[in-house]
């Protein structure tokens, strides 16, 4: 793949860092939808799925609702 116009592959460290940022925001602002979280943190839509999937798989994030109405909550420790 050429370096001009191709998608940049993020490192695991970058994904973990974004996941931590998302989790911290959700802990302080429970019940927000993805659209609100992405806007508040200025996260491009293309960068959203991977860190959120990681947080959900690790059980650090819970959801309520479906599709665009999905609300995100941090799992209590």
Sine and cosine of phi, psi and omega as CSV:
sin_phi,cos_phi,sin_psi,cos_psi,sin_omega,cos_omega
0.00,0.00,0.69,-0.72,-0.01,-1.00
-0.97,0.24,0.35,-0.94,-0.03,-1.00
-0.99,0.16,-0.22,0.98,0.01,-1.00
-0.99,-0.11,0.86,-0.50,0.07,-1.00
0.99,0.10,-0.15,0.99,0.00,-1.00
-0.99,0.15,0.31,-0.95,0.04,-1.00
-0.97,0.25,0.64,-0.77,0.03,-1.00
-1.00,0.06,0.79,-0.61,0.03,-1.00
-0.99,0.12,0.80,-0.60,-0.01,-1.00
-1.00,0.09,0.53,-0.85,0.04,-1.00
-0.99,0.16,0.29,-0.96,0.05,-1.00
-0.87,0.50,-0.59,0.81,0.00,-1.00
-0.91,0.42,-0.64,0.77,0.03,-1.00
-0.91,0.41,-0.66,0.75,0.02,-1.00
-0.91,0.41,-0.69,0.73,0.03,-1.00
-0.88,0.47,-0.64,0.77,0.00,-1.00
-0.91,0.42,-0.69,0.72,0.03,-1.00
-0.92,0.39,-0.62,0.79,0.05,-1.00
-0.88,0.48,-0.67,0.74,0.01,-1.00
-0.90,0.43,-0.63,0.78,0.03,-1.00
-0.90,0.43,-0.69,0.72,0.02,-1.00
-0.89,0.45,-0.72,0.69,-0.02,-1.00
-0.88,0.48,-0.68,0.73,0.01,-1.00
-0.88,0.48,-0.68,0.73,0.02,-1.00
-0.89,0.45,-0.70,0.71,-0.03,-1.00
-0.92,0.38,-0.57,0.82,0.06,-1.00
-0.87,0.49,-0.62,0.79,-0.03,-1.00
-1.00,0.09,-0.35,0.94,-0.08,-1.00
-0.70,-0.71,0.91,0.41,-0.05,-1.00
-0.91,0.42,0.52,-0.85,0.08,-1.00
1.00,0.06,0.14,0.99,0.03,-1.00
-0.99,0.16,0.50,-0.87,0.06,-1.00
-1.00,0.05,0.32,-0.95,-0.04,-1.00
-0.80,0.60,-0.70,0.72,-0.02,-1.00
-0.84,0.55,-0.69,0.73,0.00,-1.00
-0.92,0.38,-0.65,0.76,-0.02,-1.00
-0.92,0.40,-0.73,0.68,0.01,-1.00
-0.87,0.49,-0.68,0.74,0.01,-1.00
-0.90,0.44,-0.72,0.69,-0.05,-1.00
-0.90,0.45,-0.62,0.79,-0.05,-1.00
-0.99,-0.10,-0.03,1.00,-0.03,-1.00
0.83,0.56,0.75,0.66,0.02,-1.00
-0.99,-0.14,0.83,-0.56,0.08,-1.00
-0.90,0.44,0.55,-0.83,-0.03,-1.00
-0.83,0.56,-0.53,0.85,-0.02,-1.00
-0.95,0.32,-0.36,0.93,-0.01,-1.00
-1.00,-0.03,-0.13,0.99,-0.10,-0.99
-0.96,0.28,-0.76,0.65,-0.22,-0.98
-0.86,0.51,-0.69,0.72,-0.12,-0.99
-0.90,0.43,-0.79,0.62,0.01,-1.00
-0.90,0.43,-0.57,0.82,0.00,-1.00
-0.93,0.36,-0.67,0.74,0.05,-1.00
-0.86,0.52,-0.68,0.74,0.01,-1.00
-0.88,0.48,-0.72,0.69,0.00,-1.00
-0.90,0.44,-0.64,0.77,0.03,-1.00
-0.92,0.40,-0.69,0.73,0.00,-1.00
-0.91,0.42,-0.56,0.83,0.01,-1.00
-0.98,0.17,-0.13,0.99,0.00,-1.00
0.97,0.24,0.30,0.95,-0.02,-1.00
-1.00,-0.02,-0.19,0.98,-0.02,-1.00
-0.71,-0.70,0.65,-0.76,0.06,-1.00
-0.87,-0.50,0.38,-0.92,0.04,-1.00
-0.80,-0.59,0.36,-0.93,0.09,-1.00
-0.63,-0.78,0.76,-0.65,-0.01,-1.00
0.98,-0.19,-0.07,-1.00,-0.06,-1.00
-0.72,-0.70,0.42,-0.91,0.09,-1.00
0.75,0.66,-0.78,-0.63,-0.07,-1.00
-0.93,0.36,-0.31,0.95,0.00,-1.00
-1.00,0.01,0.10,1.00,-0.01,-1.00
-0.90,0.43,0.77,-0.64,0.06,-1.00
-0.95,-0.30,0.58,-0.81,-0.06,-1.00
-0.93,-0.36,0.67,-0.74,0.01,-1.00
-0.72,-0.70,0.63,-0.78,0.09,-1.00
-0.98,0.18,0.66,-0.75,0.02,-1.00
-0.96,0.30,0.72,-0.70,0.03,-1.00
-0.93,0.38,0.63,-0.78,-0.04,-1.00
-1.00,0.01,0.00,0.00,0.00,0.00
